[in-house]
Amino acid sequence: MEYVYKVRDSQGNVREAVAQAESPAILRTRLSARGLDVLDIRERGGFTTADIVARLNRILDSFEQVSLKDMVVFSRQFSAMVSSGVAMLRTLSIIVDQCPNKRLKNALDDIRRSVESGLSLSDAMARQVGIFDRLYIAIVRAGETGGILSDVLKRLADYLEYKEKLNQKVRAAMVYPSVVLLIAVGVFWAMLTFVLPVFQGLFKNIGGELPLYTQFLIALSEAVRSIYMVFFLIACGIGAYFLRRYYRTEVGRLQIDGMILSLPLFGDLIRKVAIARFSRTFGTLIRAGVPMLNALDVVKDTAGNAVVAKGIDQIYDEVRQGGTISKPMSRNQIFPPMVTQMIAVGEETGRLDDMLSKIADFYDMEVENSVEQLTSMLEPIMVVGIGGVVGSVVVGMYLPIFTVINQLR
């Protein structure tokens, strides 16, 4: 139901607004928790222009992206206020009032109303699809069960910060070659489209037979400027669409992710990123008190690679039957022997979460070193590649000139 309420704030200002609640008593409790003096609450009927505008604004806000940084700020604020003894409803009200992201603001407002109606925090978060993932919900549920909600929220913020840094490292490794490759293709296309046709007119005036390589470049230039280029681009778009559809299938995802892991330069980096993400996520869940099987089920969804997810699924089946984690890992080539041995030691000593954190720290450094090495290797390769692309066209343009000079001699 929607209610019109009139309140007085701490500064003595009286204001009137509209809010949704299950009953007037729940709305009164919510407003009092925000430190407001409730003067009047009455039911509201019918739709007005303001209602329609508010609903449209809420729909538009749902398209705004919630970044990892927004989630980190929310988790740290929530953890700090709960650990300071502030009631959960009042904490949610304060965070909602100052949240800059409108989509997250609306989601937290819905969570506040759900908690007021009697739902647990984790169940209320589970209703917000696309904002709180399974890992976040599982850790919050474990914190509620163990009475350590503020601690697990702090660990969640640390984990999300780590995830953002890891994503930045991967983007740093991928962005540079992508940009250089795009520039090389653009330069090659511009020379074929605009520069070579000018020289083609000169070649016709000169007369004589052109070198085969120059003839090939001219034919390629004409193809780029013809209608066949449009057909080629359409065919590439259709091929990319069907490849994406195939990637969404279980078999296609396994094959393509396996090919990615076998790439000569990027495969090893992606493998290290997957191991670092698995170790950090698994260790965070175990340390938060999430049961082993539930933790493995959540980690499988956050692996980021189907081949790694399949290996985690095999570990899940082994643990469910009473086995250990290290035994199925030793049979999988995805996990290096060092990882398997450290996890085995962690299982024997009962300090599995510490070992997983050490593995994650080690592979974080490995990822950083790999990114630096990859960048240093790609820089000269890309420079030579662009030079070769430009030089190949220049050579093709000047070969007829050299031929004419030899004929004049």
WOZIVEN-V956303 format. One record per residue. N is the residue number from 1. SS is DSSP state (H for helix, E for strand, L for the rest). PSI is psi in whole degrees, -180 to 180 (* if undefined). Layout:
{{N:SS:PSI} {N:SS:PSI}}
//
This chain:
{{1:L:155} {2:E:139} {3:E:145} {4:E:123} {5:E:152} {6:E:126} {7:E:162} {8:E:127} {9:L:-176} {10:L:-21} {11:L:3} {12:L:5} {13:L:134} {14:E:130} {15:E:159} {16:E:139} {17:E:179} {18:E:140} {19:E:157} {20:E:141} {21:L:162} {22:L:-27} {23:L:163} {24:H:-34} {25:H:-41} {26:H:-41} {27:H:-40} {28:H:-42} {29:H:-41} {30:H:-44} {31:H:-39} {32:H:-35} {33:H:-23} {34:L:5} {35:L:23} {36:L:144} {37:E:112} {38:E:123} {39:E:-38} {40:E:144} {41:E:127} {42:E:150} {43:E:146} {44:L:136} {45:L:152} {46:L:166} {47:L:141} {48:L:175} {49:H:-37} {50:H:-37} {51:H:-44} {52:H:-42} {53:H:-41} {54:H:-41} {55:H:-39} {56:H:-41} {57:H:-38} {58:H:-37} {59:H:-43} {60:H:-37} {61:H:-26} {62:L:-16} {63:L:-10} {64:L:138} {65:L:140} {66:L:112} {67:L:167} {68:H:-34} {69:H:-41} {70:H:-42} {71:H:-36} {72:H:-45} {73:H:-45} {74:H:-46} {75:H:-42} {76:H:-42} {77:H:-45} {78:H:-45} {79:H:-45} {80:H:-42} {81:H:-39} {82:H:-42} {83:H:-22} {84:L:-2} {85:L:7} {86:L:137} {87:L:151} {88:H:-43} {89:H:-41} {90:H:-38} {91:H:-47} {92:H:-38} {93:H:-43} {94:H:-44} {95:H:-38} {96:H:-42} {97:H:-30} {98:H:9} {99:L:123} {100:L:-27} {101:L:119} {102:H:-38} {103:H:-45} {104:H:-36} {105:H:-46} {106:H:-39} {107:H:-44} {108:H:-34} {109:H:-41} {110:H:-40} {111:H:-41} {112:H:-44} {113:H:-38} {114:H:-41} {115:H:-37} {116:H:-33} {117:L:-4} {118:L:-4} {119:L:154} {120:L:163} {121:H:-42} {122:H:-40} {123:H:-37} {124:H:-38} {125:H:-34} {126:H:-23} {127:L:-20} {128:L:82} {129:L:135} {130:L:-7} {131:L:-53} {132:L:117} {133:L:179} {134:H:-36} {135:H:-46} {136:H:-46} {137:H:-41} {138:H:-41} {139:H:-41} {140:H:-40} {141:H:-40} {142:H:-38} {143:H:-38} {144:H:-42} {145:H:-41} {146:H:-3} {147:L:26} {148:L:46} {149:H:-43} {150:H:-38} {151:H:-45} {152:H:-31} {153:H:-37} {154:H:-41} {155:H:-36} {156:H:-42} {157:H:-42} {158:H:-42} {159:H:-43} {160:H:-37} {161:H:-42} {162:H:-42} {163:H:-40} {164:H:-42} {165:H:-40} {166:H:-41} {167:H:-38} {168:H:-39} {169:H:-43} {170:H:-42} {171:H:-38} {172:H:-35} {173:H:-30} {174:H:-30} {175:H:-45} {176:H:-55} {177:H:-32} {178:H:-44} {179:H:-44} {180:H:-41} {181:H:-39} {182:H:-41} {183:H:-42} {184:H:-44} {185:H:-40} {186:H:-42} {187:H:-43} {188:H:-42} {189:H:-41} {190:H:-40} {191:H:-38} {192:H:-34} {193:H:-39} {194:H:-38} {195:H:-50} {196:H:-38} {197:H:-31} {198:H:-45} {199:H:-28} {200:H:-38} {201:H:-38} {202:H:-39} {203:H:-37} {204:H:-39} {205:H:-35} {206:H:-40} {207:L:179} {208:L:172} {209:L:132} {210:L:152} {211:L:153} {212:H:-40} {213:H:-40} {214:H:-40} {215:H:-39} {216:H:-44} {217:H:-39} {218:H:-43} {219:H:-39} {220:H:-39} {221:H:-43} {222:H:-36} {223:H:-38} {224:H:-35} {225:L:3} {226:L:176} {227:H:-21} {228:H:-27} {229:H:-37} {230:H:-44} {231:H:-39} {232:H:-44} {233:H:-39} {234:H:-42} {235:H:-40} {236:H:-40} {237:H:-42} {238:H:-42} {239:H:-41} {240:H:-37} {241:H:-48} {242:H:-33} {243:H:-39} {244:H:-40} {245:H:-41} {246:H:-35} {247:H:-25} {248:L:-16} {249:L:158} {250:H:-44} {251:H:-45} {252:H:-40} {253:H:-40} {254:H:-44} {255:H:-46} {256:H:-42} {257:H:-34} {258:H:-39} {259:H:-37} {260:H:-42} {261:H:-22} {262:L:5} {263:L:145} {264:L:-39} {265:L:-45} {266:H:-20} {267:H:-46} {268:H:-38} {269:H:-45} {270:H:-36} {271:H:-43} {272:H:-39} {273:H:-42} {274:H:-41} {275:H:-41} {276:H:-43} {277:H:-42} {278:H:-47} {279:H:-45} {280:H:-44} {281:H:-46} {282:H:-44} {283:H:-39} {284:H:-42} {285:H:-45} {286:H:-43} {287:H:-30} {288:L:-6} {289:L:13} {290:L:135} {291:L:152} {292:H:-49} {293:H:-41} {294:H:-40} {295:H:-44} {296:H:-37} {297:H:-39} {298:H:-42} {299:H:-35} {300:H:-38} {301:H:-20} {302:L:13} {303:L:-37} {304:L:-3} {305:L:131} {306:H:-34} {307:H:-43} {308:H:-41} {309:H:-36} {310:H:-39} {311:H:-39} {312:H:-34} {313:H:-37} {314:H:-38} {315:H:-41} {316:H:-46} {317:H:-39} {318:H:-44} {319:H:-36} {320:H:-29} {321:L:6} {322:L:8} {323:L:-172} {324:L:170} {325:H:-39} {326:H:-29} {327:H:-53} {328:H:-26} {329:H:-35} {330:H:-21} {331:L:-3} {332:L:128} {333:L:-13} {334:L:-39} {335:L:122} {336:L:158} {337:H:-35} {338:H:-42} {339:H:-45} {340:H:-44} {341:H:-41} {342:H:-38} {343:H:-37} {344:H:-43} {345:H:-41} {346:H:-37} {347:H:-40} {348:H:-36} {349:H:-7} {350:L:19} {351:L:50} {352:H:-40} {353:H:-37} {354:H:-43} {355:H:-39} {356:H:-38} {357:H:-39} {358:H:-39} {359:H:-44} {360:H:-42} {361:H:-42} {362:H:-46} {363:H:-22} {364:H:-44} {365:H:-38} {366:H:-41} {367:H:-44} {368:H:-44} {369:H:-39} {370:H:-39} {371:H:-43} {372:H:-45} {373:H:-41} {374:H:-42} {375:H:-44} {376:H:-32} {377:H:-37} {378:H:-28} {379:H:-55} {380:H:-34} {381:H:-43} {382:H:-39} {383:H:-46} {384:H:-37} {385:H:-47} {386:H:-42} {387:H:-39} {388:H:-39} {389:H:-49} {390:H:-43} {391:H:-34} {392:H:-39} {393:H:-41} {394:H:-43} {395:H:-42} {396:H:-32} {397:H:-32} {398:H:-14} {399:H:-44} {400:H:-33} {401:H:-43} {402:H:-37} {403:H:-43} {404:H:-41} {405:H:-43} {406:H:-37} {407:H:-40} {408:H:-37} {409:L:*}}
//
